[in-house]
Every structure is written in C-alpha cells, then in structure tokens.
Amino acid sequence: MSPRHDERMIAIALRAPEEGALEGVYQAGLPGNAWGSVIAPPHPLYGGSMDSPVVNEIAWASARAGVMAVRFNWRGVGASTGVPSGDPKDADLDYASALAHVADSVPGKVVACGYSFGAAAALRAALLHPRIGRVLLVAPPPSLIAPGALAELRRPILVLTGEHDSLAPAAALTRELENVPQARLAVIPEADHFFAAGLAELSRIARDWFGATQEGASPA
C-alpha cells in the first residue's frame, strides 16, 4: 500500500544485537504536541501488517489528534528484514526498536498502541518503559495478557473491542479490568475481531482519547 500524502515511509533500525531494519510509516502530529505514538500490527504469521485497516485508523486518529504516529511491520513482513516470527520475544525486540525510534523523535511521552497480537506486545512494552505515558489496546486476546499485567500498569489505558469479537470478548476483558480504575473499555457495536463494521466508531473514540495528551486535558 502506498503512503497517503500526509505520510512518509521510514526505516526503523533494529536494536542491538539484532541487525537490519523494520519498514515503517511516519505521520506528523501538530506543532506544540510533544507526544508520539507507536502502533503494532496483528500476528505476522496470520497476515498481520501495518496495512491493516485497524492499524491505519489508529495512526490516523493519533495524527488527527496532534500526536505524531509511527506504525511498522514486524520482521520478515513487507520490506522489514528478517524472518517472520510469532515468538513474543521477537515481537518485543521489534516493538522496542519502534519505540526507541519514536522516543528519539519527540520530547514528550509515548502512547503504546497495538491491535490483537500487537496489543499484547504494546502492553508488555508499557510495563518496562517509563517513556510510555498511555496505552491503547485494540482487541487484545485475554489469553495473551499476563495475569495482573493491566492492574500493574498505572497509566491511563483504553481498551477497544468489538461487540461480536470471539478472540477478545468484551465479557472477558471486563473481568480483566475490574480492578483497574485507570482503564476504560469501549465496546464497538456490530464489530467483530476484524472490524469490518465499526471502524469509523473505533477511530472516533481513539481520536478523542488521543486528544487528552494535550496539556490540561483529562488524563483518563
């Protein structure tokens, strides 16, 4: 997929001891907003890439709210070097590389974002990196969330899932978030895990939430 007029392709250097680079797309934020976001795609062995409509919508929502956005392809996907891998350790290294790129590009905090498999990687990164100030998880499968991880993350969290998502069911996510007061769960009507329906609503909710990075806005 070719980038839109407000995007540019970038190469994200893999962090040592890895070699090579990940394919990414950069979208500028608004002057005066010091935040950035990094958006991880779904599972690379099941067709997950930064061309996913959901990943595109998250990046669009981020940029329209003024937050610089970077989305990327996992190793071995698209023009990224390496061999595709579903190993969480490889995903964590890829995510850390994209996060380092964004952290070097903005003076403020970073919003860790991901969709499905990518949401789990974003959550793991947020538990490790103090530059991450907010977390956006789209359709995170509960089976990929470590027990207590969401409660441990003491930063604002937005979780989005579809009403008919069988991989990230709203009931299971509600239970995960019962004792996480800093988290908000939004259920998109008519949507399933792939958001063939509900994409515009997902984008609207995400854009409003990204807007809270502006100074003086509510952090929740």
N, C-alpha and C positions, 0 to 999 in steps of 0.2 A: 504494500500500500504506500502511495506517495504521500509525503507530509503535506498538510494544508499550508496556506500562505503564512500563517502565524506560527509555524513550527519549523524547526531545523533538525536535521539528523546530527547525532553526536556519537563519538566512540568513547566508551567508559573503560578506562584501564582496570584490569583485574588486579586486586590487591595481592601483594606477595604472600605466599610463594607461588601463586598462580601466574601464568603468563597468558597474554592475549588481551582481547577487549570484547566488551559487550556492545551490541547495537542498541542505541537509544534515540529518543526523540525529546527535544527540549522545547518548552513553551514558556515564554516570558510572563512574569507577573506584572503588577502595577508598580510604578515608582513609589517609594515610601513604605512598601510592604516588604519587610526583611525576611519573611518566611519562604521556605521551599517545600516541595513535596516529592516523594519518590513512590512510584506505583508499580507493584509487581503483578505479573500476569498469572493465569492459571497454570496447571501442571504441564510441563513441557512434553511429556510423553503422551499426552492426550490432546494435542493440538493447541496448547496454551501459548499465546504470544501477545506482544504489545499491540497487535492489530485487533484484538478482541474489542467489540463494541463497548463492553462494560469498562475496560481499561481506558479506552478513548474518552468515554464520558466522564470518568473520574478526573482525568487530566484536564479535560475541557472545563469542568466545574471548578477545579483548582485555579486554573489560569484566569477564568472569568471573575473569580472572587479576589484576584490580585496576587495569588500565591504562585510563584514560579513552579512549574511541574516538569518532572523527568519520568518518563516511562521507558522500560527496557525489555529486551529479550533475554531469556535465560541462555546459558551457554549451549551452543550447538543449535540454537533456533535462529532462523533468519540469517543475518550476517554476523551473529555472535560466534566467536571462535569456540572450539572445544566440541565435546560430545554431549548430546542431550542426556540429562540425568534427572531422576526423580528422587535422588538422595537429599534429604533435608540439609545435610552438611554442605553439599554443593550449592543448594539454594541459598543457604545462609552466607556463603562466601560471595555469591553473585549479588545478593541484596546489599551486603556490606560495601561492595565496590560501588554500587549505585549511590548508596547513602553517603559515602565519602566524597563522591563527585558533587552531590548536591550541597553537602556541608561546606565544601570548599568554595561554593558559588554564592552562598548567601550568608549574611552575618547573623541572622536570627535562628530560630528553631526550625526543625524539620517535621513535617507531617508524614508519618509512616503509613502507607496505604497498600492494600493488596486485595486481590479477588481470588476466592476459593483457596487453592494451594498457596497462592501468593499472599493471601491474608494471614495464613499461619506463619509464613516467613516474616512478614511485617511485624507481627506480634512478638516473635522471638527477638527480632532486632530491637524493638522498643524496650524490651526488658534489659538490654545490655548497654544501650547508647543514650547518654544524658542529653544529647542534642535533640533527641526526638521529644517534641512537646505535646503532640496529639496523635491519635491513631484512628484510622478509618479502615474498617474491615467489611468487605462485601462478601456475603455468602461464605463465611468461614465454617468448614465442616467441623462440628464438635469433636469428632474423632482425632482431629489434628491439633487440638488445643490441649496443652498440658494442664492437668488439674491445678486449679488455683492461679493460673497464669494471669487471667484477666483481673482478679482481685489484687494481685501483686503489682500490677501496673497502675500506679497512682497518678494517672494523667487522663485528660478527657478522651473518651472513646466513643466513636459512633459505629454501630453495627447495623448493616443493612442486609436484609434477606427478603426473598420472595414468599408470598403467601403460600405457594404450592411447591416450595423447594424441599425435595426429599433428601438432599445431601446436607443441607444446612437448615433443618426445620426450625421454625420460629419457637415452637414449644421447648425444644432442647436448648436453644440459645437463651430463652427466657430464664430457664433454670440456671444456666451458666452465669447469668448476670444478676441473679437475685441479691447477692451481697456485694455488688459493685456499683456504689452510688454515683461514681464518676462516669458511668457508661449510659448510653442511650441506645435503645433498639428501635429501629424503624422497619416495619413490615410493608413491603410494596404489594398492593392488591393485584391479583391476576398473574403475578410473575412466578416463574419457576427458577431453577438454578442458572439458566442461561439468559434470562431477562429478554426473551423475545417480545414480551409485553412488559410495560413498566419502566422502560429505560429513561423516558423523559422525567418521570417522578423521581427515580434514583438520582438523576443529575440535579434536579431542583433541590432535593434535600441536601445532597452533598455540597452544592454551591453555597447554600445558606450556612451550612456548618463551617465550611472553609472561611466564610466571611468573618467568623468570630476570631480569626487570627489578627484582625485589625485592632489596633490599640484602643482600649476602652470597651471592646465588645465582651459579652459574656463568655467565660471560658468553658461553659458546659454545653 
